[in-house]
Amino acid sequence: MTSRIQKRLLLPNRVRRPPEEGFSWVDRRFLQDYAARLSRDAILLYFFFTAVSDQQGLSFYSDATIAVRLRLPEKAVSDARAELVTHDLIAWQPPLTQVLSLQQPVLHRRVGLQSLGDLFRSAGNAAGNSTGNSAGSES
């Protein structure tokens, strides 16, 4: 038996709202589909970029400033940024960084396995061929 948690505001006078200046949000698919593949520093840097970017996802912080703000060595910032670029989460062309829209995750099929639809189609074709009907002809 699963119980459903009843959500309620804990502090109704402290409901968060979008800031009057700036723009910031994180697509929840980042945690569901991407975070498990990233290092801790790359996750931290991604959250930093989403927090400081404008509506188009653009920001222009230097590595030195990011390193100070995140308490990381500059090399760690550089490595984390390269990781985010590799995973197609940000684009970087100094001095600009752009947080990119998240792509749909690619599902890889195992060799030798068929989708349920493929199985039904092949079963239907086999049944049609065994009764002497060719595909596309009507009786």
N, C-alpha and C positions, 0 to 999 in steps of 0.2 A: 504494500500500500504506500503510495507516495503522497506526502502532504505538500500542499502548496503554501509558500510563504506569503503572508498578507503584508504587502508593503504599506508603509505609512511614513509620513515625514517625521523625523525625529526632532528637528528644529524648524518649524514652519516659517519662522522669521529669517531663516538663513538659506532659503532656496537659491541655488546658484542661477545666475542669469548671464547672457552674453555680455561681454564688456562693452562700454560705450565707445571705446577706442580699441582698435586692433581686432583680431579675429583669430579664434583658436578652436580646434576640435580634433578628435581622433576617431577614425572609423573603427568600430569594434572588430571588424574583420582583421585588423592588424594583429590583435591578440589571438584571435582564433586561427588565422591562417599563416601568419608570418613569424611571430615572436619566437616560437619554439626553434626556428632555424637560425636565430641571430644570437650574437654574443651579448652579454650584459651591457657593454659599452655602446653597441649599436642600438639596442633598445632605448637606452638613456638618451642617446643623441637624436634618435627619431622623435621621442617625446619632446625634447628641447626644440627641434625644428617645428613640430606641430604647434608648440606653444608660442613661438615667436613669429611665425609666418603670417603674411597677410592673406586676403581672401583668395588670391591665386596660388597660395602656398609658397610665396617667395620670401626669402630673408637674405641678409648680407653680413652676418657676423663673421669675423675673422677667426681662424683657428685659435689664436692666442686668447681672444675674448671668450670663446666657447670653453677652452681649457680651464680658464679661471672660474667661470660660472659653474662648470660641472665638476671642478676639482679633479681633472684628469690631465695627464701629460699630453702635450700637443701631438705626439706620435700616436697615442691612443685615439685622439679625435680623428686624426687622419686615417687610421686603420678602420675605425668604426664607420666613417663616411664612405670609404671604399667598399665596405661590406654592404652598406645601404644602396650604393650605386649598383653593385653586382646583383642585388636582389630586386632591382628596378623599383625601389621605394622612393628614391630621390634622384634628381638630376643636379649636376654641379658643374658650374663654369665660373671660376673665380671672377668677381667676388660673390656671385649669386648662387644660392641653393634653392631648389624648388622641390617641395614635397609633392609627389605625384599621386594621382588617383590610383587606387588599388585595382589591380587586374583580378579577374576571376581566377581562382587557383586552377592549375592544370592537373587534371586527373590522368594518371598514367595507367594504361591497361596492361595487365600481365599477358605475356605471350601465351597463347593456348587457351585463354579464357574468352568466352563470348558474352555479350550482353544478353539479357533475357529476350529483348526484341529480336536479336540476331538468331537466337535459338528457335523462337517461334516461327520466324520467317523461313529458316531452313527446314524446320519440321513441316511447315505448310507446303513448301515446295516439294519436299520428298513425298508427302501424301498426294499432292496433285499429280506428280509424275507416276506414282504407282497405280493410279486409276486410269492412266492413259490420257488425262487432260494436260494440255500444255499451259504454261502460265500465260494469262492474258486472254485465253479463249473462253467462250461461254458455251454452255451446253444447251 
